[in-house]
Every structure is written in structure tokens, then in C-alpha cells.
């Protein structure tokens, strides 16, 4: 375990401050203001605030500032000479982790939920900004402020779609809450870090989850309908590191679908928006700790990035099991195959699909011989780098110079993709 100092015990809310309630006990769900539509917008919530002009200096797609914000959050930018920082961003250590007693209803074992609850129960924060569910749609995310540990129960599980999480910053500050935790995806965390110094917070703890291929909730329902003839009964879906998607139904039935059998090639070309196809921050490099699955080999994968991240992990004490992450297989072959399909698609040709008779054999072999653990995560990051370069060249070449940071070009370089003079940052 880390030897960093434990979190201070401080009041959860100022004296006399009202404690609003929401749909679930210990939560508050204020209604966000109207969105100001912008190109390449994932609706992080800043455009819905009292000063939507801040998007121009906060958005990772308008004004990405990775080196600057990594230095501000972690004391230094990523160091290419340190193993894996080129891929995953600055970090102190990476671990494979699971809660000793999994939380009922959690997407994995409840690590993120438990961190939020411990921050509240120790009095380290006044509120946690996170995602709950829309009461009318189990898959639709709904931003909420959690003010009591019990309220974190409402944040469990996967949601799919855009949600203006940062629109709740102003309601929180209006309550006098200046000690906050934020659980968010990369585009939300980038904007949060860009604006952090002007928020006037006494304390900020950031738990990040990886994200890459988001879509609207309505489109996600279309995807579920391609997986099952009773999509309305699906209550759980997870992309796993063993090259399978697990889905669970309300009646307890469970199905595992190999990646090769997913109807990805049947989806419309705009199913994933340009923002998500060109996002270069899959690992949420500006969070204090990133909690994901790619490098977990069946458990979760934690990237502890700074002293605050160590303190967040310490909150879980002996209730969390930690071990060194594993790594096996070789990523070059799958990444090269991914690039060939990208090049075909950008040239207007159909994406190659494996013959149906061969898929069962390859699906059995992939978990055995394919990249696993950290090698799986490295492969996914390199695929995202290649996708960013290829998609922007095809659809928005004028944006390449600003949107692609140097470390992404270094990930793409071994596969023959380098910047042209007009594309150099």
C-alpha cells in the first residue's frame, strides 16, 4: 500500500448550507440549462453554464492542452522514456484490482462507487459529481450530485450517451460546496482541468473512467436491437478483455458474444460521432486515478497518477485486492489488421469481414494467443491513434495540426503513419 498521508476529515457541507434531495436518497439532480450546439461537441456541460464561451479554452477538441494540463494535474507531462507513459499518460503505478466483496449491481466489483462513498463518509468532500440513470431509461445517463454515501448506489452500472456532467458545477458552488469529487469521462475531465484554477475550489478529487466510442442513447438502443430480439429486457452489457461482450437479461439469462460476431460493420457510418472516432485520451490521463478494464485480465485496471490518486486508493484499505497487472501476446498483428480495415473504409470500400465459418475458431483462439492485459491495452491505444489520424485526414484535415498531439504521432509511427508538414503540431 501507499505511504502517502490519509485524507483529512473535514465537514461534508458548510454550516447552514441546505442539502437538496433528488430522485434517490442523498442525491440532487438539478436540471441543466439549454445546450449551445457546437461542432465536435460531446456536451460535457460547459456550454450549458452561465459562461458558455469557456468552451473555447476548455474543450479538448477546440483547444487541447495535454502537456500543460498533465503538468498542472500531475506535476509533469508524460515521459516517453518511462515504460508505457507514451500510451497511458503520467502515472505512479498500475495495478490489477477488485473489491474483496463485490457490490451488488455494480458494473464490475464497485471500485468507483466505493471511492465516491468513502470520500463522502470521511467528510473529505461536500458532494460527488457523477452519473445516475434517467428514471425513464436505464441506459440514459443523468448527471447528479451525491451528498451522502448511500447515494452512490444510484451511480452504479453502465450508461451510454452524452450527459452534461459539468453543468452541475455551478449549482454545487451556489450551495457553498467547495470540496468536490468528480467521476467523469475524458472529455469532461479535460474541460474540468482546464477550468479548475478559476473555480475557486478548496479541494478537487478526480476519478476517471476510460472512454472512446460513445454514441447517443437512442443509437445505443439500436445496437441492442441488433444483439437480441428482446433488447428491452437487457439490463447489463460489458465489453470484456477476453474478446467477448457479456449481456444479461432481466430474467437472469446471460449471453457471451465474441467480438467477431458483433454487428459493428452493419452500423451506420455516423453511429460513432467524429469526436469519439478522433479522441486521443482513451485512458483519461488527467484524472487522479483511472479505473477501467482494458489491462485487467478479468479484473479492473487502475492507473494511479499522482499523490491524490494514491490517497483515493488508500480509502479502500483492505477492502480491495491489488496485484501487479499481467501482459501477454503480441499486438502488432491485430493493430496492422485494424489499420487495413481503416484504410479500406476511408477509401470507400466495405470493411472486410471474416468468413462466418472461420469465426468460431478464431474466437476461441483470440483469448489464448491474442494480446492480453497491458498488451491488450497498448493495442487498443495504438488502434485509437491510427483511427484518429486516418479519420481526420479523410474528414477534417484542417483540424489535424491542433487535435493530434505529438505522443499520438509516436504511437502511429511504427505502422507507417507520420505527419505531413502541414499536420505537425
C-alpha positions in Angstrom: 0.0 0.0 0.0 1.0 3.6 -0.5 2.6 5.5 2.4 1.0 8.9 1.4 -0.9 10.8 4.0 -4.6 9.8 4.6 -7.3 12.1 3.6 -8.2 14.8 6.1 -11.6 14.6 7.8 -13.5 17.8 7.0 -17.2 18.7 7.1 -19.2 17.5 4.2 -21.1 20.8 3.8 -20.7 24.3 5.2 -22.7 25.3 8.3 -26.2 26.2 7.4 -26.0 25.2 3.8 -29.2 23.5 2.5 -28.9 19.9 1.5 -31.3 19.4 -1.5 -32.5 15.9 -2.4 -33.0 14.2 -5.7 -34.7 11.0 -7.1 -32.6 8.8 -4.8 -31.7 9.4 -1.1 -28.6 11.5 -0.7 -28.6 12.8 -4.3 -29.6 16.0 -6.1 -30.4 16.2 -9.8 -30.7 19.9 -10.8 -32.0 20.4 -14.4 -29.2 21.6 -16.7 -29.6 24.7 -18.8 -30.0 24.6 -22.5 -27.1 23.4 -24.7 -25.4 25.6 -27.1 -24.7 23.3 -30.1 -21.2 23.3 -31.4 -19.3 21.2 -33.9 -17.3 18.3 -32.3 -19.2 18.7 -29.1 -19.8 15.8 -26.6 -22.0 18.1 -24.3 -19.7 18.0 -21.3 -21.9 20.7 -19.8 -19.8 23.8 -20.0 -21.8 25.1 -22.9 -24.9 24.9 -20.6 -23.2 27.1 -17.9 -23.6 30.8 -17.3 -20.4 31.4 -19.4 -20.6 29.1 -22.5 -17.7 31.0 -24.0 -15.4 29.0 -21.8 -15.7 26.1 -24.3 -13.1 27.9 -26.4 -10.4 27.4 -23.8 -11.7 24.2 -22.1 -12.7 21.8 -24.8 -10.3 19.0 -25.8 -11.5 19.2 -29.4 -11.3 23.0 -29.7 -8.2 23.8 -27.6 -6.4 20.6 -26.5 -3.7 21.3 -23.9 -2.5 17.9 -22.9 1.1 18.6 -21.8 0.1 21.8 -20.0 -2.8 20.2 -18.1 -0.9 17.0 -17.3 1.8 19.1 -15.8 -0.8 21.1 -13.8 -2.5 17.9 -12.6 0.4 15.6 -12.0 3.5 17.8 -11.8 4.9 16.8 -15.2 3.7 15.6 -18.6 4.0 12.1 -19.8 7.6 10.9 -20.2 8.3 8.8 -23.3 11.4 7.3 -21.7 9.3 5.7 -18.9 7.7 2.4 -19.9 4.1 2.8 -21.0 3.7 6.5 -20.3 3.6 7.2 -24.1 0.5 5.0 -24.2 -1.2 5.6 -20.9 -0.1 9.0 -19.7 1.7 10.0 -16.5 1.4 7.5 -13.7 3.0 6.4 -10.4 1.8 2.7 -10.7 -0.7 0.5 -12.3 -2.5 -2.3 -10.6 -5.0 -5.1 -11.3 -7.8 -4.7 -8.7 -11.1 -5.9 -7.4 -13.2 -5.4 -4.3 -13.0 -8.3 -1.9 -16.8 -8.2 -1.5 -18.3 -7.1 -4.9 -21.1 -4.5 -4.6 -24.5 -5.8 -5.8 -25.5 -4.2 -9.0 -22.0 -2.7 -9.8 -20.7 -2.9 -13.4 -17.6 -4.7 -12.1 -17.0 -5.0 -8.4 -17.8 -1.4 -7.3 -14.4 0.3 -7.1 -15.5 3.6 -8.4 -18.7 3.6 -6.4 -16.8 2.7 -3.2 -14.3 5.5 -3.7 -17.1 8.0 -4.0 -18.9 6.7 -0.9 -15.7 6.7 1.1 -14.9 10.3 0.2 -18.4 11.3 1.5 -18.3 9.1 4.6 -14.9 10.5 5.7 -16.1 14.1 5.1 -13.4 14.7 2.5 -15.9 16.2 0.1 -19.1 18.1 0.2 -20.5 16.3 -2.9 -19.6 13.9 -5.7 -20.5 14.9 -9.3 -21.3 11.7 -11.2 -23.8 9.9 -13.4 -27.1 8.4 -12.4 -29.8 6.9 -14.6 -32.7 8.6 -16.2 -35.8 7.3 -14.4 -37.4 6.5 -17.8 -34.4 4.8 -19.4 -31.9 2.5 -17.7 -29.3 3.2 -20.3 -29.6 7.0 -20.4 -27.1 8.9 -18.2 -28.3 11.7 -15.9 -25.9 14.0 -14.1 -26.3 14.2 -10.4 -24.7 15.5 -7.2 -24.3 12.9 -4.5 -24.2 14.3 -0.9 -24.5 11.1 1.2 -22.5 7.9 0.9 -25.7 5.9 0.4 -26.5 8.0 -2.6 -23.6 6.5 -4.6 -25.8 3.4 -5.1 -27.7 5.3 -7.7 -24.5 5.8 -9.7 -23.7 2.1 -10.2 -23.6 0.4 -13.6 -23.0 1.4 -17.2 -24.8 4.2 -19.1 -24.4 5.1 -22.7 -24.9 8.6 -24.2 -23.9 12.2 -23.7 -24.6 13.9 -20.4 -23.7 17.4 -19.3 -22.0 16.5 -16.1 -20.1 19.8 -15.7 -23.3 21.8 -15.9 -23.7 20.8 -12.2 -20.5 22.7 -11.1 -22.3 26.0 -10.8 -25.3 24.5 -8.7 -22.7 22.9 -6.4 -20.8 26.1 -6.0 -24.0 28.0 -5.3 -24.6 25.7 -2.4 -21.3 26.7 -1.0 -19.7 23.3 -1.7 -16.1 23.9 -2.5 -14.7 20.4 -1.8 -15.8 18.3 -4.7 -15.1 14.9 -6.3 -15.8 14.4 -10.0 -16.3 11.0 -11.7 -16.1 11.5 -15.4 -15.0 10.5 -18.8 -12.0 12.1 -20.6 -13.8 15.0 -22.4 -15.4 16.0 -19.2 -12.2 15.8 -17.2 -10.2 17.8 -19.8 -12.7 20.7 -19.5 -12.7 20.4 -15.7 -8.9 20.6 -15.5 -8.8 23.5 -18.0 -11.1 25.5 -15.7 -10.0 24.1 -12.4 -8.0 27.2 -11.3 -10.9 29.6 -11.8 -13.5 27.5 -9.9 -12.2 28.6 -6.5 -12.4 25.1 -5.1 -10.7 24.1 -1.8 -10.3 20.5 -2.9 -10.9 18.5 -6.0 -10.6 14.7 -6.4 -10.9 13.3 -9.9 -11.8 9.7 -10.7 -11.6 9.0 -14.4 -13.1 6.1 -16.4 -11.7 5.3 -19.9 -13.9 6.2 -22.9 -13.6 6.1 -26.6 -16.6 5.0 -28.6 -19.6 6.8 -27.2 -22.9 7.4 -29.0 -26.3 8.7 -28.3 -28.6 6.7 -26.1 -31.1 6.3 -28.9 -28.4 4.9 -31.2 -27.3 2.5 -28.4 -30.8 1.1 -28.3 -30.5 0.4 -32.0 -27.3 -1.5 -31.2 -29.0 -3.6 -28.5 -31.8 -4.4 -31.0 -29.1 -5.9 -33.3 -27.9 -8.2 -30.4 -31.2 -9.6 -29.3 -34.8 -9.9 -30.3 -35.8 -8.7 -26.8 -33.5 -5.7 -26.3 -35.8 -4.0 -23.9 -35.0 -6.8 -21.4 -31.2 -6.3 -21.5 -30.1 -4.8 -18.2 -26.3 -5.2 -18.4 -23.7 -5.1 -21.1 -20.0 -5.1 -20.8 -17.1 -5.3 -23.3 -14.6 -7.7 -21.7 -10.9 -8.1 -22.1 -11.4 -11.8 -23.2 -12.7 -10.6 -26.6 -16.4 -11.1 -25.7 -19.3 -8.9 -24.8 -21.4 -10.1 -21.9 -25.1 -9.2 -21.8 -27.6 -10.1 -19.0 -31.4 -10.1 -19.2 -34.0 -9.3 -16.6 -34.9 -13.0 -16.2 -31.3 -13.9 -15.3 -30.2 -15.2 -18.7 -26.6 -14.4 -19.6 -25.1 -14.4 -23.1 -21.5 -14.0 -24.2 -21.0 -12.7 -27.8 -17.5 -12.9 -29.4 -16.3 -9.6 -30.7 -16.1 -11.1 -34.2 -19.8 -11.7 -34.1 -20.8 -8.2 -33.2 -22.7 -6.3 -35.9 -20.2 -3.5 -36.0 -19.9 -3.5 -39.8 -23.7 -3.2 -40.1 -23.9 0.0 -38.1 -24.4 3.3 -40.0 -21.3 5.3 -40.7 -22.2 8.1 -38.2 -23.1 5.7 -35.4 -20.0 6.8 -33.6 -19.6 10.6 -34.0 -16.4 12.3 -35.2 -15.5 13.4 -31.7 -15.3 9.8 -30.4 -13.5 8.4 -33.5 -10.8 11.1 -33.1 -10.5 11.2 -29.3 -6.9 10.7 -28.2 -7.5 10.4 -24.4 -8.9 6.9 -24.1 -7.1 6.4 -20.7 -8.4 9.7 -19.1 -4.8 10.9 -18.5 -5.8 14.0 -16.4 -7.7 12.0 -13.7 -6.0 11.4 -10.3 -6.8 7.7 -10.8 -8.2 6.0 -13.8 -10.5 3.0 -13.2 -11.0 0.8 -16.3 -10.8 -2.8 -17.5 -8.5 -2.9 -20.6 -5.5 -4.1 -18.8 -7.3 -6.0 -16.1 -7.5 -9.6 -17.5 -10.9 -10.2 -15.9 -10.4 -7.7 -13.0 -10.2 -3.9 -13.2 -7.1 -1.9 -14.2 -6.2 1.1 -12.1 -3.8 3.8 -13.2 -2.7 5.7 -10.1 -1.3 9.0 -11.5 -0.4 11.3 -8.5 -0.5 11.6 -4.7 -4.2 12.3 -4.7 -4.7 9.1 -6.7 -2.8 7.2 -4.1 -4.9 8.7 -1.3 -8.1 7.7 -3.2 -6.9 4.1 -3.4 -5.9 4.1 0.3 -9.5 4.9 1.2 -10.5 1.4 0.3 -7.9 -0.1 2.7 -8.1 -3.9 3.0 -11.5 -4.0 1.2 -9.7 -4.0 -2.2 -7.5 -6.7 -3.6 -4.4 -5.5 -5.5 -1.8 -7.3 -7.6 0.6 -6.5 -10.4 -1.0 -6.3 -13.9 -0.1 -9.0 -16.4 0.8 -8.8 -20.1 1.0 -11.4 -22.8 0.7 -11.9 -26.6 1.8 -9.5 -29.3 -0.2 -6.6 -30.5 1.4 -5.8 -33.9 -0.7 -8.2 -36.0 -4.1 -7.2 -34.7 -3.2 -3.5 -35.0 -2.0 -3.8 -38.6 -5.2 -5.6 -39.5 -7.2 -2.8 -37.9 -5.3 -0.3 -40.0 -6.0 -2.1 -43.2 -9.7 -2.0 -42.5 -9.5 1.7 -41.6 -7.8 2.4 -45.0 -10.4 0.4 -46.9 -13.2 2.2 -45.2 -11.6 5.7 -45.8 -11.3 4.7 -49.5 -15.0 3.9 -49.7 -14.5 0.2 -49.8 -16.5 -2.1 -47.5 -14.8 -3.3 -44.3 -13.5 -6.8 -44.6 -15.4 -9.3 -42.6 -14.0 -12.7 -41.6 -15.8 -15.7 -43.3 -18.5 -17.0 -41.0 -17.1 -20.5 -40.9 -13.8 -19.2 -39.6 -15.1 -17.0 -36.8 -15.8 -19.7 -34.2 -12.2 -21.0 -34.4 -10.7 -17.5 -34.3 -13.0 -16.5 -31.4 -11.6 -19.5 -29.4 -8.0 -18.7 -30.3 -8.1 -14.9 -29.6 -8.2 -15.2 -25.7 -5.4 -17.7 -25.9 -2.9 -16.2 -28.4 -4.2 -12.6 -28.7 -2.8 -9.7 -26.7 -3.9 -9.7 -23.1 -3.5 -7.5 -20.1 -1.3 -4.5 -20.7 -0.6 -5.6 -24.2 -4.3 -5.6 -25.0 -4.5 -2.0 -23.6 -1.5 -1.0 -25.7 -3.1 -2.4 -28.8 -6.3 -0.5 -28.2 -4.4 2.8 -27.7 -2.5 2.3 -30.9 -5.7 1.5 -32.8 -7.2 4.7 -31.5 -4.1 6.7 -32.6 -4.4 5.2 -36.1 -8.1 5.8 -36.2 -7.6 9.5 -35.2 -5.1 10.1 -38.0 -7.0 8.2 -40.7 -10.4 9.7 -39.9 -9.2 13.3 -39.5 -7.2 13.1 -42.8 -10.4 11.9 -44.5 -13.0 14.1 -42.9 -11.4 17.1 -41.2 -7.7 17.6 -42.4 -7.6 21.2 -41.3 -8.0 20.1 -37.7 -5.1 17.7 -37.6 -2.4 20.2 -36.6 -4.3 21.2 -33.5 -6.1 18.0 -32.5 -3.3 15.4 -32.7 -0.6 15.8 -30.0 3.0 14.6 -30.6 2.6 11.4 -28.5 -0.2 10.2 -30.8 2.0 10.5 -33.8 4.7 8.4 -32.0 2.1 5.7 -31.4 1.2 5.7 -35.1 4.7 5.9 -36.4 5.6 2.1 -36.2 2.7 1.4 -38.6 3.9 3.8 -41.3 1.7 6.8 -40.4 3.6 10.0 -39.9 2.7 13.7 -40.1 2.9 15.7 -43.2 4.4 19.2 -42.8 1.0 20.9 -42.6 -0.1 18.3 -39.9 2.8 18.8 -37.4 1.6 20.3 -34.1 
